[in-house]
């Protein structure tokens, strides 16, 4: 947040808003497909490990 006086504060440290204050919001890049890919990789790793242990210790 930047105030008319030119001072800049982070959101956690900023005093109450005043007229003329500028609030800057950073742009966030959303990559939803990467989240699904990471979850799929984790699930496949767990399934592979379980299957391997099953066949290894099968009696």
Buried (B, 14 or more C-beta within 10 A) or exposed (E): BBBEEEEEEEEEEBEEEEEEBEEEEEEEEEEEEEEEEEEEEEEEEEEEEEEEEEEEEEE
